[in-house]
Amino acid sequence: MQVPRKAEQHVRLNPEQGEYYDVLLESPVLLLSGVSFNAWYQRLTHILSTGAITLFYEMGYELGKDIAMELRARSKNPADMFSTGINHYFIIGMGRIEISIAQLLRMATLKQMAVKIKDNFPAIALGRTGRAECHITRGYLVGGVEALTGKQWVCEEPMCLCKNDLYCEFKLKRAPVKKRQV
Ligand SMILES: [Zn+2]
């Protein structure tokens, strides 16, 4: 699915006033550098060890859920909804989500889905670490998909820019049990 041309409609930028506004969420937004994201990630990993993975996953989960709830409130058309959500991820600077339209439209009945992102912000910010690092994106995708389908999902990232792969790839699967897996 391509990023629509009217991507800018979801965020208003006014550098002269230092004002940045997310129209979809009806909220001011903060510009965050990759340097700062990397510093947070390193510091939290140092303090929390693998607990930092959970923290970033949960941060992403809330973001994805919030966006999906807004989309559901604004449109009943699934194609519009998904297009707007993918577009929002792009326009806030997170990256270009690539997912087939067939998967999007059949999301409610599918047991698994694959998502590709060639320029995922967390991976670019963290650099080549040798591990899959986009936990915030895994959470974002699960939060969004769960809010849209009402079912529970898990997500793995078998390929990541941080592992020197050409892109980040996310495999979403319907969760076999009720407990949400991080
Ligand atoms: Zn990644």
Boltz pocket constraint, residues with backbone or C-beta under 6 A from the ligand:
constraints:
  - pocket:
      binder: B
      contacts: [[A, 120], [A, 123], [A, 132], [A, 133], [A, 134], [A, 157], [A, 159], [A, 160], [A, 161], [A, 162], [A, 167], [A, 168], [A, 169]]
      max_distance: 6.0
